[in-house]
Amino acid sequence: MTDTRTDTPEEATRRALLDAALLHVPFDGWSDAAFRAAAADAGIDAATARAACPRGAVDLAVLFHRDGDRRMAAAWAAADTGPLRVREKVAFLLRQRLDAAGDKEAVRRGSALFALPHMAPEGARLIWETADAIWTALGDPSEDVNWYTKRATLAGVYASVVLYWLGDDSLDHRATDDFIDRRIDDVMRIEKVKGQLRENRLTRPLMAALGHLGSLVKAPGTGAAPDPPGRWSPPRR
């Protein structure tokens, strides 16, 4: 797919820095040393580089991750996935996301960076964004608590898949493919149990009550408030 995005000068600077940094990240990680080396390689003075990336290599690591989400979405748009079931589409997108990451060592270094205590919230936000990008690609229509539970579940799946993939040295990452299928099987079993609880006459009232409470939680962008991170709508009296 042709990328028709037009970068602003600042975005172009960030991308030039990222391209140059990827040569240094395997050795220096997403560090100030890698950032300075990238600026030197790209011929960008220190002040301009810092203006484009106030947090230095951290901003480049975030850009690297989000670029992977963008490439995954582009691969999805170009693929013929109509005949696939939902679980197969999710597996396809997870595999595309790993392919979009490209440089395994850059991902490994990014995982180490975002595992640091002060960077953990940023890392969690990026994983959430990936899960959201997958469900958005699938056309998820959820507007209540399911919007959150779907993304939370998939975020956990994606995080475990990345960790497995980083240690996978099998041919064409076939072991990772099998791992993805197993993780999705686990999720489907949970959904099956939830369905059984909804049908069981003993647990049906509880599940109905939980479903009602869940409907009061709104996804971002629904209702009157402009794009909140979710909100609780109290029942009308």
Disulfide bonds with the S-S distance in Angstrom:
none
